[in-house]
Amino acid sequence: MSAVRVFSPPPLPPVDRREVWRYAGIRNRLEGEPQLPQQGEAAAALLEDCLAEVLPTLRCRLAHVEYPLLIEGDRLDLGFAAVQSAALARCMAGCSRFVLFGATIGQGLDRLLLKHGRRAPASALLCQAIGAERIEALCDAFTDWLEAEVSPRGLFLRPRFSPGYGDLPLTLQREILRALDSPRTLGITLNRSLLMSPSKSVTAIIGLGPLQGSPPQR
């Protein structure tokens, strides 16, 4: 096992407002459905106000570590834990190594959501959606970097796989955050309901599969 490494993300791309609307569940902004001009202008202005509030509060952090992998049927030895998951075994088939990572955009958004609460539900909805778009942008920036790092080794990335997907138990979060030393490296903690704080945080496993014609690395 390698030591946990802290990833210093490059500047994230500009906010994709189309994605924000999608995360907010406001479909007519995406599909061009009829909408009164006043409603459209008001919604767009509210989004800009929320962006002005949210973006200065973001504190992006990401940590990662690489492990060897053993798969026997549906059982996976992840190094930091053993787990039974047919879905993860399928995703990682052919891989002999994987990368474990955790990412967060910090507590600032949670404080804004507490501030808006019931008094401004529309603002709270859009702030949540902005946070979802930004944490995904952070994860995408990391996977782009990781792909460039491992391709000279004859490896490519499998899709990200997180606890709670398919039959991978959410209880694995405890071992993941322990392996990442998350309170120190990321400021992420876990409550008794297995919810992470800050709320816009992600953990995931990325299999490293051999490129065609490349022998698997160990």
VODREN-276511 format. One record per residue: residue number from 1; x, z negated, y of N, C-alpha, C, O in turn; residue in one letter. Coordinates in nm, 3 decimals, padded with zeros to 5 digits. Layout:
// VODREN-276511
i|nxx|nzz|nyy|caxx|cazz|cayy|cxx|czz|cyy|oxx|ozz|oyy|aa
NUM|X|Z|Y|X|Z|Y|X|Z|Y|X|Z|Y|A
...
//
This chain:
// VODREN-276511
i|nxx|nzz|nyy|caxx|cazz|cayy|cxx|czz|cyy|oxx|ozz|oyy|aa
1|00.084|00.000|-00.121|00.000|00.000|00.000|00.086|00.000|00.124|00.187|-00.071|00.129|M
2|00.049|00.078|00.225|00.116|00.077|00.354|00.061|-00.037|00.440|-00.043|-00.095|00.409|S
3|00.133|-00.067|00.548|00.082|-00.167|00.642|-00.032|-00.108|00.724|-00.040|00.014|00.743|A
4|-00.119|-00.195|00.771|-00.228|-00.150|00.858|-00.168|-00.097|00.987|-00.083|-00.161|01.048|V
5|-00.212|00.021|01.028|-00.163|00.084|01.149|-00.277|00.094|01.250|-00.391|00.124|01.214|R
6|-00.245|00.071|01.375|-00.343|00.085|01.483|-00.329|00.225|01.540|-00.220|00.267|01.578|V
7|-00.438|00.297|01.546|-00.441|00.434|01.595|-00.469|00.434|01.744|-00.566|00.373|01.790|F
8|-00.385|00.502|01.819|-00.407|00.515|01.963|-00.475|00.649|01.988|-00.409|00.753|01.987|S
9|-00.606|00.648|02.009|-00.678|00.775|02.018|-00.641|00.852|02.144|-00.615|00.792|02.248|P
10|-00.640|00.985|02.134|-00.626|01.065|02.256|-00.751|01.049|02.340|-00.851|00.994|02.291|P
11|-00.749|01.095|02.464|-00.874|01.092|02.542|-00.986|01.163|02.467|-00.968|01.276|02.420|P
12|-01.099|01.097|02.455|-01.209|01.157|02.381|-01.268|01.273|02.461|-01.258|01.275|02.584|L
13|-01.329|01.369|02.392|-01.393|01.480|02.464|-01.508|01.429|02.549|-01.558|01.319|02.527|P
14|-01.549|01.508|02.647|-01.665|01.466|02.728|-01.785|01.436|02.641|-01.799|01.491|02.532|P
15|-01.872|01.351|02.691|-01.993|01.316|02.617|-02.076|01.441|02.592|-02.101|01.520|02.683|V
16|-02.118|01.457|02.469|-02.206|01.567|02.432|-02.350|01.519|02.455|-02.406|01.448|02.371|D
17|-02.407|01.558|02.568|-02.541|01.509|02.603|-02.646|01.555|02.502|-02.744|01.485|02.477|R
18|-02.625|01.671|02.444|-02.719|01.718|02.342|-02.723|01.620|02.224|-02.830|01.590|02.170|R
19|-02.605|01.571|02.185|-02.600|01.473|02.076|-02.664|01.341|02.117|-02.731|01.276|02.036|E
20|-02.645|01.301|02.241|-02.708|01.177|02.289|-02.859|01.187|02.277|-02.923|01.095|02.227|V
21|-02.916|01.299|02.323|-03.061|01.317|02.310|-03.104|01.313|02.164|-03.208|01.258|02.131|W
22|-03.022|01.373|02.077|-03.056|01.373|01.934|-03.057|01.230|01.879|-03.150|01.191|01.808|R
23|-02.954|01.153|01.912|-02.949|01.014|01.865|-03.065|00.932|01.922|-03.114|00.839|01.858|Y
24|-03.108|00.967|02.042|-03.220|00.896|02.103|-03.354|00.939|02.044|-03.456|00.874|02.069|A
25|-03.355|01.048|01.965|-03.478|01.094|01.903|-03.568|01.170|01.997|-03.688|01.182|01.973|G
26|-03.511|01.223|02.106|-03.591|01.297|02.204|-03.574|01.445|02.174|-03.483|01.510|02.227|I
27|-03.661|01.497|02.090|-03.643|01.630|02.033|-03.665|01.742|02.134|-03.599|01.846|02.126|R
28|-03.758|01.723|02.227|-03.787|01.836|02.316|-03.671|01.869|02.409|-03.665|01.979|02.464|N
29|-03.580|01.773|02.427|-03.460|01.805|02.505|-03.372|01.904|02.428|-03.294|01.977|02.489|R
30|-03.385|01.907|02.296|-03.301|01.994|02.214|-03.366|02.128|02.188|-03.299|02.232|02.187|L
31|-03.496|02.127|02.168|-03.562|02.244|02.114|-03.634|02.327|02.218|-03.695|02.428|02.184|E
32|-03.628|02.289|02.344|-03.692|02.366|02.447|-03.842|02.361|02.444|-03.908|02.454|02.489|G
33|-03.897|02.253|02.390|-04.042|02.239|02.390|-04.092|02.218|02.532|-04.017|02.169|02.617|E
34|-04.216|02.255|02.561|-04.268|02.239|02.696|-04.257|02.095|02.745|-04.284|02.000|02.672|P
35|-04.217|02.082|02.871|-04.203|01.949|02.929|-04.224|01.961|03.079|-04.176|02.056|03.142|Q
36|-04.295|01.866|03.137|-04.315|01.870|03.281|-04.181|01.858|03.352|-04.098|01.776|03.312|L
37|-04.156|01.939|03.455|-04.027|01.934|03.524|-03.992|01.794|03.574|-03.877|01.752|03.566|P
38|-04.092|01.722|03.624|-04.063|01.588|03.677|-04.013|01.495|03.566|-03.923|01.414|03.587|Q
39|-04.073|01.509|03.447|-04.029|01.426|03.335|-03.886|01.461|03.296|-03.805|01.372|03.270|Q
40|-03.855|01.590|03.291|-03.721|01.632|03.255|-03.618|01.582|03.354|-03.511|01.534|03.315|G
41|-03.649|01.594|03.480|-03.555|01.549|03.583|-03.536|01.399|03.579|-03.424|01.349|03.595|E
42|-03.643|01.326|03.558|-03.633|01.180|03.553|-03.551|01.135|03.434|-03.468|01.044|03.445|A
43|-03.573|01.199|03.317|-03.497|01.163|03.197|-03.349|01.195|03.214|-03.263|01.116|03.176|A
44|-03.320|01.313|03.272|-03.180|01.350|03.293|-03.112|01.254|03.390|-02.996|01.216|03.369|A
45|-03.183|01.213|03.494|-03.125|01.119|03.591|-03.101|00.983|03.526|-02.999|00.919|03.553|A
46|-03.194|00.940|03.441|-03.176|00.812|03.373|-03.055|00.817|03.280|-02.978|00.721|03.272|L
47|-03.038|00.929|03.211|-02.921|00.943|03.124|-02.792|00.932|03.205|-02.699|00.864|03.163|L
48|-02.786|00.998|03.320|-02.665|00.991|03.402|-02.640|00.848|03.450|-02.525|00.803|03.455|E
49|-02.746|00.776|03.484|-02.730|00.636|03.525|-02.674|00.553|03.409|-02.587|00.469|03.429|D
50|-02.724|00.577|03.288|-02.677|00.502|03.171|-02.532|00.536|03.139|-02.454|00.447|03.104|C
51|-02.496|00.663|03.150|-02.357|00.701|03.128|-02.265|00.631|03.227|-02.157|00.585|03.190|L
52|-02.307|00.624|03.351|-02.226|00.556|03.453|-02.208|00.408|03.421|-02.106|00.349|03.455|A
53|-02.306|00.348|03.355|-02.296|00.208|03.315|-02.211|00.190|03.189|-02.127|00.100|03.183|E
54|-02.234|00.276|03.090|-02.173|00.255|02.959|-02.026|00.293|02.955|-01.944|00.215|02.906|V
55|-01.990|00.408|03.005|-01.856|00.461|02.983|-01.744|00.368|03.032|-01.644|00.355|02.963|L
56|-01.758|00.303|03.149|-01.649|00.214|03.191|-01.632|00.091|03.102|-01.527|00.026|03.107|P
57|-01.732|00.057|03.021|-01.722|-00.063|02.938|-01.654|-00.037|02.804|-01.619|-00.132|02.734|T
58|-01.634|00.090|02.766|-01.586|00.121|02.632|-01.440|00.082|02.615|-01.356|00.107|02.701|L
59|-01.412|00.020|02.502|-01.276|-00.018|02.463|-01.257|00.029|02.320|-01.286|-00.043|02.225|R
60|-01.207|00.152|02.306|-01.195|00.214|02.174|-01.076|00.158|02.098|-00.964|00.152|02.149|C
61|-01.102|00.116|01.974|-00.996|00.065|01.887|-01.018|00.119|01.747|-01.132|00.132|01.701|R
62|-00.908|00.151|01.678|-00.917|00.202|01.542|-00.793|00.160|01.465|-00.681|00.170|01.516|L
63|-00.812|00.113|01.341|-00.701|00.075|01.254|-00.722|00.141|01.118|-00.835|00.164|01.076|A
64|-00.611|00.172|01.051|-00.621|00.243|00.923|-00.506|00.203|00.832|-00.403|00.154|00.876|H
65|-00.528|00.226|00.702|-00.425|00.196|00.602|-00.448|00.288|00.483|-00.562|00.322|00.451|V
66|-00.340|00.330|00.419|-00.350|00.420|00.304|-00.326|00.342|00.175|-00.238|00.256|00.168|E
67|-00.406|00.375|00.072|-00.397|00.310|-00.059|-00.390|00.414|-00.170|-00.439|00.525|-00.154|Y
68|-00.328|00.377|-00.283|-00.345|00.457|-00.405|-00.484|00.434|-00.463|-00.548|00.333|-00.434|P
69|-00.529|00.527|-00.545|-00.665|00.522|-00.598|-00.663|00.550|-00.748|-00.595|00.642|-00.795|L
70|-00.740|00.471|-00.822|-00.761|00.495|-00.964|-00.911|00.504|-00.989|-00.987|00.418|-00.944|L
71|-00.955|00.609|-01.060|-01.096|00.628|-01.091|-01.112|00.637|-01.242|-01.046|00.717|-01.308|I
72|-01.200|00.555|-01.296|-01.236|00.561|-01.438|-01.388|00.564|-01.447|-01.454|00.461|-01.434|E
73|-01.442|00.683|-01.470|-01.587|00.697|-01.470|-01.643|00.669|-01.332|-01.605|00.734|-01.235|G
74|-01.733|00.571|-01.323|-01.791|00.533|-01.194|-01.720|00.413|-01.132|-01.762|00.365|-01.027|D
75|-01.614|00.366|-01.195|-01.542|00.250|-01.143|-01.419|00.297|-01.066|-01.342|00.380|-01.115|R
76|-01.401|00.243|-00.947|-01.287|00.280|-00.863|-01.205|00.156|-00.831|-01.258|00.054|-00.786|L
77|-01.075|00.166|-00.856|-00.982|00.062|-00.813|-00.925|00.106|-00.679|-00.844|00.199|-00.670|D
78|-00.969|00.037|-00.574|-00.931|00.075|-00.438|-00.806|00.003|-00.388|-00.763|00.023|-00.275|L
79|-00.748|-00.080|-00.473|-00.631|-00.155|-00.431|-00.668|-00.287|-00.367|-00.621|-00.392|-00.411|G
80|-00.750|-00.283|-00.264|-00.794|-00.406|-00.200|-00.920|-00.462|-00.266|-00.959|-00.576|-00.241|F
81|-00.986|-00.381|-00.353|-01.109|-00.422|-00.422|-01.138|-00.321|-00.531|-01.090|-00.208|-00.527|A
82|-01.217|-00.364|-00.630|-01.269|-00.273|-00.732|-01.420|-00.262|-00.711|-01.486|-00.361|-00.679|A
83|-01.474|-00.141|-00.730|-01.615|-00.120|-00.701|-01.673|-00.019|-00.800|-01.603|00.070|-00.847|V
84|-01.802|-00.034|-00.829|-01.873|00.059|-00.914|-01.962|00.145|-00.825|-02.051|00.093|-00.758|Q
85|-01.939|00.276|-00.823|-02.019|00.364|-00.739|-02.006|00.508|-00.788|-01.901|00.569|-00.775|S
86|-02.114|00.560|-00.845|-02.113|00.698|-00.891|-02.097|00.795|-00.774|-02.029|00.897|-00.786|A
87|-02.161|00.763|-00.661|-02.156|00.854|-00.545|-02.014|00.861|-00.489|-01.965|00.970|-00.458|A
88|-01.948|00.746|-00.475|-01.811|00.747|-00.422|-01.716|00.814|-00.522|-01.626|00.887|-00.482|L
89|-01.737|00.789|-00.650|-01.651|00.852|-00.752|-01.662|01.005|-00.743|-01.562|01.075|-00.756|A
90|-01.783|01.056|-00.722|-01.799|01.202|-00.708|-01.727|01.252|-00.584|-01.660|01.355|-00.587|R
91|-01.742|01.179|-00.474|-01.680|01.221|-00.348|-01.527|01.222|-00.358|-01.461|01.306|-00.296|C
92|-01.473|01.129|-00.436|-01.327|01.111|-00.443|-01.266|01.178|-00.566|-01.146|01.162|-00.591|M
93|-01.345|01.253|-00.642|-01.295|01.315|-00.765|-01.170|01.399|-00.736|-01.169|01.480|-00.643|A
94|-01.065|01.378|-00.816|-00.941|01.452|-00.798|-00.844|01.389|-00.701|-00.731|01.436|-00.688|G
95|-00.885|01.283|-00.631|-00.797|01.217|-00.534|-00.715|01.108|-00.602|-00.766|01.037|-00.689|C
96|-00.591|01.094|-00.563|-00.508|00.984|-00.611|-00.475|00.886|-00.500|-00.413|00.782|-00.524|S
97|-00.516|00.919|-00.377|-00.492|00.831|-00.263|-00.612|00.841|-00.168|-00.690|00.936|-00.176|R
98|-00.624|00.744|-00.080|-00.729|00.748|00.022|-00.685|00.670|00.144|-00.590|00.591|00.138|F
99|-00.754|00.692|00.253|-00.732|00.618|00.378|-00.856|00.535|00.407|-00.968|00.585|00.403|V
100|-00.833|00.411|00.436|-00.938|00.318|00.478|-00.924|00.298|00.628|-00.814|00.275|00.677|L
101|-01.036|00.308|00.702|-01.024|00.285|00.846|-01.146|00.212|00.900|-01.254|00.212|00.841|F
102|-01.124|00.149|01.014|-01.231|00.086|01.089|-01.217|00.126|01.235|-01.106|00.142|01.285|G
103|-01.330|00.141|01.303|-01.330|00.184|01.442|-01.440|00.113|01.518|-01.543|00.077|01.462|A
104|-01.417|00.093|01.647|-01.519|00.030|01.732|-01.502|00.078|01.875|-01.393|00.121|01.915|T
105|-01.611|00.070|01.952|-01.602|00.100|02.095|-01.613|-00.028|02.178|-01.623|-00.022|02.301|I
106|-01.611|-00.143|02.112|-01.603|-00.270|02.185|-01.737|-00.335|02.214|-01.844|-00.281|02.186|G
107|-01.728|-00.455|02.273|-01.845|-00.539|02.299|-01.921|-00.504|02.425|-02.032|-00.552|02.446|Q
108|-01.862|-00.420|02.511|-01.925|-00.392|02.640|-02.065|-00.336|02.626|-02.155|-00.374|02.701|G
109|-02.084|-00.246|02.532|-02.216|-00.188|02.512|-02.317|-00.294|02.470|-02.430|-00.293|02.518|L
110|-02.277|-00.384|02.381|-02.369|-00.490|02.337|-02.415|-00.576|02.454|-02.530|-00.618|02.459|D
111|-02.325|-00.601|02.546|-02.365|-00.681|02.664|-02.465|-00.604|02.750|-02.558|-00.663|02.805|R
112|-02.446|-00.473|02.762|-02.543|-00.392|02.838|-02.680|-00.392|02.770|-02.783|-00.401|02.837|L
113|-02.680|-00.381|02.638|-02.808|-00.381|02.566|-02.879|-00.514|02.582|-03.002|-00.519|02.593|L
114|-02.803|-00.621|02.584|-02.863|-00.753|02.606|-02.919|-00.762|02.748|-03.024|-00.821|02.771|L
115|-02.848|-00.701|02.842|-02.893|-00.702|02.982|-03.025|-00.626|02.997|-03.117|-00.673|03.064|K
116|-03.034|-00.508|02.936|-03.155|-00.427|02.953|-03.271|-00.483|02.870|-03.383|-00.499|02.918|H
117|-03.241|-00.513|02.743|-03.339|-00.577|02.657|-03.479|-00.521|02.673|-03.500|-00.400|02.671|G
118|-03.575|-00.612|02.688|-03.715|-00.571|02.701|-03.749|-00.521|02.840|-03.853|-00.458|02.859|R
119|-03.663|-00.548|02.937|-03.697|-00.511|03.075|-03.683|-00.362|03.099|-03.753|-00.306|03.184|R
120|-03.595|-00.296|03.027|-03.571|-00.153|03.050|-03.549|-00.084|02.916|-03.437|-00.042|02.886|A
121|-03.653|-00.072|02.833|-03.635|-00.016|02.698|-03.584|00.127|02.697|-03.510|00.164|02.606|P
122|-03.622|00.207|02.796|-03.573|00.345|02.799|-03.422|00.347|02.822|-03.350|00.426|02.759|A
123|-03.374|00.260|02.912|-03.230|00.252|02.935|-03.158|00.201|02.811|-03.051|00.252|02.776|S
124|-03.216|00.101|02.744|-03.155|00.048|02.622|-03.145|00.157|02.515|-03.043|00.166|02.446|A
125|-03.250|00.238|02.501|-03.249|00.346|02.403|-03.137|00.445|02.430|-03.065|00.485|02.339|L
126|-03.122|00.484|02.556|-03.019|00.582|02.590|-02.879|00.522|02.578|-02.785|00.591|02.538|L
127|-02.865|00.395|02.613|-02.734|00.330|02.598|-02.694|00.325|02.451|-02.578|00.349|02.416|C
128|-02.790|00.293|02.363|-02.764|00.295|02.219|-02.718|00.434|02.175|-02.622|00.447|02.099|Q
129|-02.787|00.536|02.223|-02.756|00.673|02.183|-02.618|00.716|02.234|-02.544|00.785|02.163|A
130|-02.583|00.674|02.354|-02.449|00.704|02.406|-02.344|00.637|02.318|-02.242|00.698|02.286|I
131|-02.368|00.512|02.280|-02.275|00.443|02.193|-02.257|00.513|02.060|-02.146|00.523|02.009|G
132|-02.368|00.562|02.003|-02.360|00.633|01.875|-02.278|00.761|01.889|-02.198|00.794|01.802|A
133|-02.298|00.833|01.998|-02.223|00.957|02.019|-02.074|00.928|02.038|-01.990|01.002|01.989|E
134|-02.042|00.820|02.110|-01.902|00.788|02.139|-01.827|00.736|02.015|-01.710|00.770|01.997|R
135|-01.892|00.655|01.931|-01.822|00.607|01.811|-01.797|00.723|01.716|-01.695|00.727|01.648|I
136|-01.890|00.818|01.709|-01.868|00.936|01.627|-01.755|01.021|01.683|-01.675|01.076|01.607|E
137|-01.748|01.033|01.815|-01.639|01.109|01.876|-01.504|01.044|01.845|-01.406|01.114|01.822|A
138|-01.500|00.909|01.844|-01.376|00.838|01.810|-01.338|00.865|01.665|-01.222|00.893|01.635|L
139|-01.434|00.856|01.574|-01.405|00.883|01.432|-01.360|01.027|01.412|-01.269|01.053|01.332|C
140|-01.422|01.121|01.483|-01.382|01.262|01.471|-01.240|01.283|01.522|-01.164|01.361|01.464|D
141|-01.204|01.216|01.631|-01.068|01.228|01.684|-00.966|01.179|01.582|-00.859|01.238|01.565|A
142|-01.001|01.069|01.514|-00.909|01.017|01.412|-00.898|01.111|01.294|-00.788|01.137|01.246|F
143|-01.010|01.164|01.245|-01.001|01.252|01.129|-00.927|01.381|01.162|-00.858|01.436|01.076|T
144|-00.940|01.431|01.284|-00.862|01.548|01.325|-00.713|01.517|01.320|-00.633|01.596|01.270|D
145|-00.676|01.399|01.372|-00.535|01.357|01.369|-00.488|01.340|01.226|-00.379|01.385|01.190|W
146|-00.569|01.274|01.143|-00.529|01.247|01.005|-00.512|01.376|00.926|-00.420|01.388|00.845|L
147|-00.601|01.472|00.949|-00.588|01.600|00.880|-00.454|01.666|00.909|-00.390|01.720|00.819|E
148|-00.412|01.661|01.035|-00.283|01.719|01.072|-00.167|01.641|01.010|-00.063|01.698|00.980|A
149|-00.186|01.509|00.991|-00.082|01.426|00.932|-00.063|01.453|00.783|00.051|01.455|00.735|E
150|-00.172|01.473|00.710|-00.160|01.482|00.564|-00.146|01.624|00.513|-00.102|01.644|00.400|V
151|-00.181|01.724|00.592|-00.174|01.861|00.542|-00.031|01.903|00.505|-00.016|01.979|00.410|S
152|00.076|01.857|00.576|00.211|01.891|00.530|00.244|01.830|00.393|00.339|01.874|00.328|P
153|00.168|01.731|00.350|00.189|01.670|00.218|00.107|01.742|00.110|00.102|01.697|-00.004|R
154|00.044|01.852|00.146|-00.037|01.926|00.050|-00.169|01.859|00.021|-00.222|01.872|-00.089|G
155|-00.224|01.786|00.120|-00.348|01.712|00.101|-00.452|01.756|00.204|-00.418|01.804|00.312|L
156|-00.580|01.739|00.169|-00.686|01.761|00.265|-00.782|01.644|00.258|-00.778|01.565|00.163|F
157|-00.868|01.633|00.358|-00.957|01.518|00.369|-01.090|01.545|00.301|-01.149|01.651|00.318|L
158|-01.136|01.447|00.223|-01.273|01.447|00.173|-01.363|01.390|00.284|-01.312|01.329|00.378|R
159|-01.494|01.408|00.275|-01.584|01.353|00.378|-01.574|01.201|00.385|-01.548|01.134|00.285|P
160|-01.595|01.148|00.504|-01.597|01.002|00.523|-01.710|00.941|00.439|-01.818|00.999|00.426|R
161|-01.682|00.824|00.383|-01.781|00.756|00.299|-01.780|00.609|00.337|-01.676|00.543|00.330|F
162|-01.895|00.556|00.377|-01.905|00.419|00.428|-01.989|00.331|00.336|-02.078|00.382|00.267|S
163|-01.964|00.201|00.336|-02.051|00.109|00.262|-02.196|00.126|00.305|-02.225|00.139|00.424|P
164|-02.286|00.125|00.208|-02.428|00.146|00.236|-02.472|00.289|00.209|-02.592|00.314|00.197|G
165|-02.377|00.384|00.200|-02.412|00.521|00.163|-02.433|00.525|00.012|-02.360|00.461|-00.063|Y
166|-02.533|00.602|-00.032|-02.555|00.618|-00.175|-02.563|00.482|-00.243|-02.638|00.394|-00.201|G
167|-02.485|00.466|-00.350|-02.486|00.340|-00.424|-02.363|00.254|-00.395|-02.334|00.161|-00.470|D
168|-02.290|00.285|-00.287|-02.175|00.201|-00.251|-02.227|00.077|-00.181|-02.287|00.087|-00.074|L
169|-02.204|-00.042|-00.239|-02.269|-00.162|-00.185|-02.219|-00.199|-00.046|-02.101|-00.186|-00.015|P
170|-02.313|-00.245|00.036|-02.278|-00.290|00.170|-02.189|-00.413|00.165|-02.115|-00.439|00.261|L
171|-02.193|-00.489|00.057|-02.109|-00.608|00.044|-01.960|-00.575|00.047|-01.878|-00.663|00.071|T
172|-01.925|-00.448|00.022|-01.784|-00.408|00.028|-01.726|-00.425|00.168|-01.604|-00.429|00.185|L
173|-01.815|-00.436|00.269|-01.766|-00.456|00.406|-01.674|-00.576|00.416|-01.576|-00.573|00.491|Q
174|-01.704|-00.682|00.342|-01.621|-00.802|00.352|-01.476|-00.772|00.315|-01.384|-00.809|00.387|R
175|-01.458|-00.703|00.202|-01.322|-00.671|00.157|-01.256|-00.570|00.249|-01.135|-00.578|00.274|E
176|-01.333|-00.475|00.300|-01.277|-00.374|00.391|-01.222|-00.440|00.518|-01.109|-00.414|00.558|I
177|-01.303|-00.525|00.579|-01.259|-00.587|00.704|-01.143|-00.683|00.680|-01.057|-00.700|00.766|L
178|-01.140|-00.745|00.561|-01.027|-00.830|00.528|-00.900|-00.747|00.512|-00.793|-00.785|00.560|R
179|-00.912|-00.632|00.444|-00.796|-00.545|00.423|-00.742|-00.490|00.555|-00.621|-00.471|00.570|A
180|-00.831|-00.466|00.651|-00.790|-00.414|00.782|-00.747|-00.524|00.878|-00.704|-00.496|00.990|L
181|-00.759|-00.652|00.835|-00.731|-00.765|00.924|-00.809|-00.745|01.054|-00.754|-00.756|01.164|D
182|-00.938|-00.716|01.038|-01.018|-00.665|01.150|-01.031|-00.759|01.270|-01.033|-00.709|01.382|S
183|-01.041|-00.892|01.253|-01.050|-00.974|01.374|-00.928|-00.956|01.465|-00.940|-00.961|01.588|P
184|-00.811|-00.935|01.405|-00.690|-00.918|01.485|-00.673|-00.775|01.533|-00.645|-00.752|01.650|R
185|-00.689|-00.677|01.443|-00.658|-00.539|01.480|-00.770|-00.470|01.556|-00.744|-00.381|01.637|T
186|-00.895|-00.512|01.531|-01.009|-00.440|01.586|-01.105|-00.526|01.666|-01.183|-00.474|01.746|L
187|-01.100|-00.658|01.647|-01.199|-00.745|01.710|-01.335|-00.733|01.645|-01.436|-00.766|01.708|G
188|-01.341|-00.686|01.520|-01.468|-00.672|01.448|-01.489|-00.791|01.357|-01.399|-00.830|01.283|I
189|-01.607|-00.849|01.363|-01.645|-00.956|01.272|-01.774|-00.917|01.200|-01.842|-00.822|01.238|T
190|-01.805|-00.994|01.096|-01.920|-00.964|01.010|-02.008|-01.088|01.002|-01.958|-01.198|00.980|L
191|-02.140|-01.070|01.020|-02.228|-01.187|01.009|-02.283|-01.199|00.867|-02.249|-01.118|00.780|N
192|-02.366|-01.298|00.843|-02.416|-01.323|00.708|-02.504|-01.211|00.656|-02.521|-01.195|00.535|R
193|-02.561|-01.133|00.747|-02.643|-01.019|00.707|-02.562|-00.891|00.689|-02.617|-00.783|00.669|S
194|-02.428|-00.905|00.695|-02.334|-00.793|00.677|-02.343|-00.693|00.791|-02.309|-00.576|00.773|L
195|-02.388|-00.737|00.907|-02.387|-00.654|01.027|-02.259|-00.679|01.105|-02.215|-00.793|01.121|L
196|-02.199|-00.570|01.152|-02.073|-00.583|01.225|-02.097|-00.609|01.373|-02.196|-00.564|01.430|M
197|-02.007|-00.682|01.431|-02.004|-00.704|01.576|-01.863|-00.672|01.624|-01.766|-00.728|01.572|S
198|-01.850|-00.583|01.722|-01.948|-00.510|01.801|-02.039|-00.421|01.713|-02.000|-00.378|01.605|P
199|-02.161|-00.397|01.764|-02.259|-00.325|01.684|-02.221|-00.179|01.661|-02.249|-00.124|01.554|S
200|-02.156|-00.116|01.759|-02.115|00.024|01.741|-01.974|00.023|01.683|-01.875|00.051|01.751|K
201|-01.968|-00.009|01.553|-01.844|-00.012|01.476|-01.869|00.061|01.346|-01.981|00.066|01.296|S
202|-01.763|00.119|01.291|-01.772|00.197|01.169|-01.656|00.160|01.079|-01.544|00.141|01.127|V
203|-01.681|00.148|00.947|-01.573|00.147|00.849|-01.598|00.260|00.752|-01.713|00.294|00.725|T
204|-01.493|00.318|00.699|-01.511|00.430|00.607|-01.388|00.451|00.521|-01.277|00.408|00.555|A
205|-01.410|00.518|00.410|-01.306|00.558|00.315|-01.298|00.710|00.321|-01.400|00.779|00.319|I
206|-01.175|00.762|00.328|-01.153|00.907|00.329|-01.059|00.941|00.214|-00.942|00.902|00.216|I
207|-01.109|01.014|00.114|-01.023|01.057|00.005|-00.924|01.162|00.050|-00.955|01.245|00.135|G
208|-00.805|01.157|-00.008|-00.702|01.257|00.018|-00.689|01.344|-00.107|-00.628|01.303|-00.205|L
209|-00.747|01.462|-00.101|-00.747|01.551|-00.216|-00.638|01.656|-00.205|-00.602|01.695|-00.094|G
210|-00.584|01.703|-00.318|-00.478|01.804|-00.314|-00.532|01.940|-00.272|-00.638|01.983|-00.317|P
211|-00.458|02.007|-00.184|-00.492|02.145|-00.152|-00.475|02.232|-00.275|-00.400|02.195|-00.366|L
212|-00.542|02.345|-00.281|-00.534|02.432|-00.397|-00.389|02.472|-00.422|-00.320|02.523|-00.333|Q
213|-00.345|02.449|-00.543|-00.208|02.484|-00.579|-00.107|02.375|-00.554|00.010|02.391|-00.589|G
214|-00.150|02.260|-00.493|-00.059|02.151|-00.467|-00.079|02.041|-00.571|-00.193|02.009|-00.603|S
215|00.028|01.984|-00.626|00.011|01.874|-00.720|-00.037|01.751|-00.646|00.002|01.731|-00.531|P
216|-00.122|01.665|-00.709|-00.167|01.543|-00.643|-00.052|01.449|-00.618|00.037|01.434|-00.702|P
217|-00.053|01.384|-00.501|00.050|01.288|-00.465|00.016|01.150|-00.518|-00.102|01.115|-00.532|Q
218|00.118|01.072|-00.546|00.099|00.936|-00.592|00.185|00.842|-00.508|00.183|00.721|-00.530|R
//
